[in-house]
Amino acid sequence: PKKWDNLKTMFSFWIFGLCNNLGYVVMLSAAHDIMEEFDETNDSLQEIKTDYKRECNVHGTGAILLADILPSIIVKLLVPFLPLFINLRIFLAVTTSALGFLLVAFKWNKWLIILGVIFTSLSSGLGETSLLSYMVYFKTKNVISTWSSGTGAAGLFGSFAYASLISAGLSPTKTLLLMLISPAAMAICFWLLVDHPKIRKEEIYLEEDRPTTEDKHSFKNKLKLLPHLLTVYTTPFALVYLFEYYINQALFELLYFPKTFIGHHGQYRWYQVLYQTGVFISRSSMNLVKINNTWLLAILQGFNVILLTSEVVSGYMKYLIIVMIFILWEGLVGGASYVNTYRRIASEIAPSEREFSMSMNSFGDSIMITLAGFIALPFHEYFCKMKSPYS
């Protein structure tokens, strides 16, 4: 029975990782499609940059992109300093996720669509910070591995789910309503499947934290943990995210080989699939490959930035397959950084400090994804005005 309980818990954390991130992935595509119904006459969507010397896309989804990431950043910054009321937090995460899908699906007006995306972002941020904190109370550290694998699967499967359902003939509204399975599955797993740690009965059901001295959980003492957490764990973790999202947002579209059997959009989609495949493989590898030097991963991802930026400028790699291998490698490095950073925090940080550290570290990826977006914009614009080395 104990082994069966552990298996149920590990499976549940895989579902948590999948469902928590799936809404975030699917929502951006869905919201963009539905917003277009309101923007059919919006010239900005049809804008053509006459000074572009490459095939470049001009995106008009700035409000959606901000709505999809900024609320999550705010949650990840504030929540680590609050008590771990786990049942209340998961209830709010599941509820806001469902509300997000409903608001975007029924498209009552543009601002409610944006509000729906905001709810999904809040749900994702709250779910991640809460479940990462809660992991430290489980005796098996395999929950970190299965959670990480689930988050990797969300990117891989999420890149297909929405498009596949639309291709099967479902309307955007029906597709999003079908996605309500995600918060429902998360709720079922949390309250029916998980073998919750036996801290105290009232802690699990009345949302009280593990009893420790008040001093350990004070705001002042949490602030004292930040310098060590930032220098050893969060900074290399955050740099990996900065580098990989710069590659994905600034360079993917420009790595276009015209003399191949795959078209421009096809190449871009395959880059996304290869990247997500790499992330999924390495996030699922905690029990097979352990990497303690996470600064090395940041350096490797920095080299990927240099190599792929140079490729966009000069086209020295010549063949599409070589670029694809580097993009798969980029995903492997990114996923390895995620799973090994959280594994190290769970095993190296003092038990009384793990809950806060696990939660606070998740702020690093969100802030760097946003920063990468801002950095990518001028670089993307600059490269678009350069003559393509592939023409």
N, C-alpha and C positions, 0 to 999 in steps of 0.2 A: 504493500500500500504506500509506503513512504517513497519508493522509487516512482510509483505511478503518480503521486502528488507532485514530485519534482518534474516529471515529464509534462504534466498538465500545466504547471507554472511556466516552464521554459517555452512550451507551445504558445501560451497566452502572451508572453512577452514578445514572441515573434509577431503575433497578431497585433499587439500594441504598436510595435515599430512600423508595421505595414499600414495599419489604419490611421495612425497619428500623422504620418507623412503623405499618405495617399490623397487625402483631401486637398492638401497644399499643392500637390502636383497637378491633380485633375482640375482644380478650381481655376487656375490661371488660364488654361486652354478654354474651358467652358465659358468663363466670364468674357474672354475676348470675343468668342463667337457670338454670344448673346448681345454684347455691347454693339456689335456691328449692325444689328437690327435697328438700333437707335441712331447710328452714325452713317447711314447709307449716303447721305448728302454731305458728309463731312469731307471737305477737300483735303484735310491734313492726311487722311488715309490714302489719298491718291497722289500725294506730293511726289514730284520727281526732282531729284537733285541733278541739275544739268552739269555740274562740275565734278560729278563722280565719274571715275574712269574704270570702275569695276561694277559688277552686279551687286548692288547693295540695297538692303531693305531699310525703309524709313518707318520706324515703329511709332504708333500713336497710343501706346498703352501705358504711359507713364503713371497715371493715377492708379491703374490696376496693380502695376508692379510695386508701387509704394504701399498700397493697401495690403498687398500680399506679404510684405516683409516687416514694415515698421511696427505694427502692433505686436508681432512676435518678439521684436527686439526689446520693446518696453516691458513686456511680461518677463522675459528672461533676465532683465536687469533688476526688476523689483522683487519677483517671487522668491528668489533664494533667501531674502532677508525676512520672509514671513514663515510662520509655523507650518509644518507639513500636515495640513488637514486633508489627508489623502482621499477620503471618500468624497468630501465636498469638492475637491479639485477635479477629480475624475468626472463627477457629475456635471460640473461646469464645462469641462472639456468636451464631453459627449454632447451636451445640450447646445453649446455654441457651434459645434461642428454641424449638427443637424439643422440648426437655424440658418447657418451659412448656405448649405445646399438648398434649402427651401427658398430663401430670399433670392438667390441667383436663378433658380429653376423657374420661378413664377414671374420673374422680370417685370414687376409692377412699375418700376421706373429706374432710371440710371443710377440714382443715388442709393437706392435699396440694393442694387446689384453690388455696388462698391461696399456697402455695409455688410453684405453677405460675404464678400472676400475678406473683409476685416474680421468678421466672426471666425472664419476658417483659420486665419492667421493667429488669432488669439487662442483658438483651440489647440493648434499645433504647438505654439510656444508653451502654453500651460501644461499640456500633456507631456511634452518632452522634459521640462524642468522637474515636474512632479514625479514622473516615473523613474528618471535617473536618480533622484534623491531617494526614492522608495527602495531601489535596488539594493542599497547598502544593508538593509535589514534582512535580506535573504541569505541563508547559509551557502547556497550554491551560487558561485559567481558566473555560472553559465547563463544566467539571465541577462548579463551584459552582452554575451556573445549572440544570444538569440534575438535580443532587442536590436542590436547592431545589424544583424542579418536582415531583420524585418524592415528596418529603415532603408537598407540597400535595395531590397526587393520592391519597396514602394516606388523608388525612382525608375527601376527597370519596368515593372508592370504598369505603373502609372503613365509611362510614356506611350503605352499601347492601349490602355483601357478605354479612355474617352474616345479616341479616334476609331477604335474597333467597334464600339457600340454605335457610333454615328454611322459608320460604314455599313453596319448591319441593318440600317434603316430606322433606328430610333431617333426621335427628335431630341434636341438639347435638353428640353424640359424633362422628358421621360428618362433620359440618360442620367441626369442629375438626381432625380427622384430614386432611381435604382441605386445610386451611390449611397443612399441612406443606410444601406447594409453595413457600411463601414463603421459609423458610430454605434450602431446596434451590436455589431460583433465585438467591439471594444467593451461595451457595457456588459454583455453576456460573459465574456472571458474574465473581466475584473471581479464581478460579483458572484459568479457561479463556478468558475473553473480554478482560479488562483488559490493555492494553498497559502493563505496570508501568514506572515511570520507571527508567532505567538509571543508578542511583546507583552501586552495586556489586553484583555477582551475589550475594555473601554477605549483603548487607543485605536483599535481597528474600527470600532463602530461609532465612537464619539469623537473621532478625529483628534485625539490628543497625541502629542509627540512622544518619542521614547524618553523616559525620565532621565534627565541629566541635570547638573547644576545649572542654575539660571545664568551663571557667568559664562558658561561654555556657549550658550546660544544668544548671548547679548549682541546687539548691533556692533558695539565697539570691538568685541573679540572677533567677530566675523570680518571686520575691516582689516584686522591685524593679519588674517590669513591671506589676504589678497596678494601682497608682494611675492610670496613664495609660489602661490598658485599661478600667478601670471608669468613669472620668469621660467618656471620649470615645465608647466603643462599648457597653459592657455595660449601663450604667445606663439610657440611653434605650431600648435593646432590651428590657431587663427591665420597664420601666414600661409599654411597649406590651402586653406579656403580662399584667401585673397588671391593667391596665384592661380588656382584652378578655375575660379569663377571669372577672372580676367581672361583666361584662355577661352572659356566657353562663351562669354558674352562679346568679347572684342575680336576673336580670331576665327572661331568655327566657320562663320559665314564666308570668310575671305579665303579659306583653304579650299578653293574650288579648282578641280582639275577638269577642264572642258573636254579633253580628248579621251574620255572613258565612257563605258557603257552605262554609268550611273549619272543621272542629271544633277543639277545644282541642289534642288530640294532633297533629292534622294541621298546625296552625299552628306548633307547637313543632318538628316535623320539618322543615317548610319553612324555619324560621329556621336550623336546623342546616345544611341543604343550601345555603342562600344564603351563610351565613358561610364554609363550606368552599369554595364556588365562588369567592368573593372571594379567599380565601387561595391557592387553586390558580392563579388568573389572575395575581395579582401575584408569586407565587413563580416563575412561569414567564416573567417579563418582564424579566429582568436585562439582556438585550441590546437591549431596546427602550426602557426607561425607567430612568434612573440618578438616584437621589436621594441626595445626599451629606449633607444636613442631617437626620440621623436623629432629632435632638431635636425637629424639627418634627413628625415622625410621632408621637412620644410626646404632644406637645401636642394634635394632632388626635384621637388616641384618648382623651385626657382629656376633650375636648369631647364625644365620643360618650357617655362615661359620664354627663356632666351632662345631655345631651339625653334619653337613654333612661331615666335615673333620674327625671327630671322627668316623662317620659311615663307611667311606672308610677304616679306619684303623682297627676297631674292629667288625663292622657288628652287633652292639647291637640292631638295630631296628627290625631285623628279617624278616619283611614283606615288600614287594614291595609297597603296598598301603600306608604304613606310610611314606616312602620316597617320594612318589608321592604327598602326602598332603603337605609335607614341601616344595616341589618344587613349587607347586601352590601358597603357602604362600610367597615364595621368590619373585615370580612375582608380587603378590599383593603389597608387601612392596615396590618393585622397582617402580612400576607404581604410587603408592601413593606419593612417593618422588618427582617424575617428576611433576605431575599435581599440587601438593600443593606448591612446590617451586615457580613455575611460577605464581600461583594464588597470593601468598604472595608478590612477587616482584611487580606485577601489582597493588596491592591494598595498599602496605605499603611504597613503594619508592616514593619520590616526583615526580610529573608528568614530570618535566624537566629532570629527571635522569632515567626515566623508559626505554626509548628506548635503551640506552647504557647498562643498567643493564640486561635487558631481553636477549640482544644479547650476552653479555660477559659471562653470566652464562652458556650458552650452551657449552663453552669451557671445563667446568669441566667434563662432561660425556665423551667426546672424549679422553681427556688426561688420564683419569682413565681406560677407556677400553683398551687403549694401554699399560698402566702400568700393568693392570691385566693380559694381555697376556704374558708379560715378566715374571711376578711373577709365573704364572701358569705353564710355561714350566718346570722349575726345580722341582716343586712340583709334577707335573704329572709324570715326569721321576722317581722321588724317589718312589712314590706310586706304579708305575708299577713294580718296582723291589721287592716290598713286596709281601708276600704270601697273596692271597685273603682270606678274612674271610668267603666268601660265598661258597668256594669249598668244 
